[in-house]
Structure formats: C-alpha cells, structure tokens
Amino acid sequence: MVDSSGTSSTVVAPRVICQTVPARRRVTPSRFIGGSDPVHPWHAGGMCRNIRTLHNFEPPATRDEVHAAALQYVRKVSGSTAPSAANRAAFDEAVAAVAHATEHLLDALVTTAAPKNREIEAAKARARAEQRYARA
C-alpha cells in the first residue's frame, strides 16, 4: 500500500481476540438439552444467571458491581469458584483484567434510552422469579 507521502507501508490486520468455537457435543442426559432441566430451570442456554446487566442504570454501576460481574465471569470460564494456591495469581489477574475491560465498555457505550430504575427492575425480576418457581 502506498500512503499520501508516496512511501509504501504494510497494512497489518487486527488480531482476532475472540473466535467462534463450534458447538461441542453434549454429554448430558437428554432432559437437559434445550434448557428443560427441572433442577436448574434458569439454565436455558443463555447468559450465566449471576452476571447482571450493568449498563444504563441510574445510578451507574459501582466498582463493586463491576468486580462482582468480573468475578462471576472468571469463575464460570475457569470452572472454579475458589482457585488453588497455584492458580490464585492468574485468577486474580483475570478478574482485574475483566473488571478493567468492563469499566471501559460501560464508559464507552451510548444509548438514547432512558436509564432504568434499579428498584423497578428488581421488582420485575422478583415477579419473574415468583412466577418461575411457583408450584402448580
């Protein structure tokens, strides 16, 4: 490629950080496929239930909320709630990196929607949980 000054330069493609991984074959009983697990009805193949939406709330997400979401993410990815002593440094470093990236993401996101009220959203979540766990 030749730039405006007449010298040639090389274009470097951006490094791909995330790649789509093909779905693995499930080794779970058929009753779990498709999220029909009666023991864990919240697991319908979506996001981890402990990671909460942090964007577009009034007041904005606190550092503690961002750290808690990062911790849940790293726990989910690593498959460990409490890492061994040998893995503690890597685990803590990953939590800090995810929290840092999350803060940058939340600062950069833009929306035209009105901020959500935490109390109203919590009431909606309680109503959904009540309906979900209601005994027939």
C-alpha positions, -999 to 999 in steps of 0.1 A, spaced: 0 0 0 13 35 -8 4 63 16 -1 100 7 36 108 11 45 82 -17 61 57 6 49 21 8 36 8 40 23 -26 52 -12 -30 64 -15 -52 94 -47 -69 101 -61 -66 136 -55 -95 159 -86 -116 164 -92 -120 201 -125 -139 201 -133 -166 177 -165 -186 173 -160 -220 186 -181 -248 171 -206 -263 195 -194 -293 213 -214 -325 215 -233 -326 248 -227 -355 271 -256 -346 294 -288 -366 297 -314 -356 270 -337 -340 296 -311 -312 300 -309 -303 263 -327 -272 254 -328 -259 290 -355 -283 303 -335 -292 334 -361 -294 362 -334 -289 388 -320 -257 372 -349 -241 353 -329 -208 349 -304 -225 327 -318 -222 292 -285 -219 274 -283 -182 279 -260 -160 300 -248 -171 334 -276 -162 358 -253 -145 383 -239 -119 359 -262 -89 359 -268 -62 333 -248 -32 344 -254 -8 315 -279 21 315 -289 22 352 -294 52 374 -272 54 395 -245 39 373 -229 6 382 -204 8 411 -169 -6 411 -181 -34 434 -208 -44 409 -183 -44 381 -159 -65 402 -187 -89 412 -196 -94 375 -160 -99 365 -155 -125 393 -186 -144 382 -174 -144 346 -139 -157 356 -155 -183 378 -177 -195 350 -149 -196 324 -124 -213 347 -149 -237 362 -137 -229 397 -152 -208 424 -121 -209 445 -88 -214 427 -59 -234 441 -29 -216 455 -10 -223 423 -37 -206 402 -46 -178 426 -24 -152 409 -37 -160 374 -73 -160 387 -69 -126 404 -52 -111 374 -80 -123 351 -107 -108 374 -88 -75 374 -85 -75 336 -121 -84 330 -132 -57 355 -110 -31 338 -124 -40 303 -159 -39 317 -154 -4 331 -141 8 297 -170 -8 280 -196 8 302 -179 42 298 -179 38 260 -215 25 255 -240 51 243 -278 48 243 -308 70 237 -330 50 261 -338 65 295 -318 50 323 -335 21 341 -345 24 378 -329 -3 399 -358 -7 422 -383 -12 394 -360 -37 376 -355 -56 409 -393 -58 414 -397 -71 378 -370 -97 385 -388 -108 417 -421 -111 399 -404 -133 372 -388 -155 398 -420 -159 417 -438 -170 385 -409 -192 375 -407 -210 409 -444 -211 415 -456 -247 423 -485 -259 403 
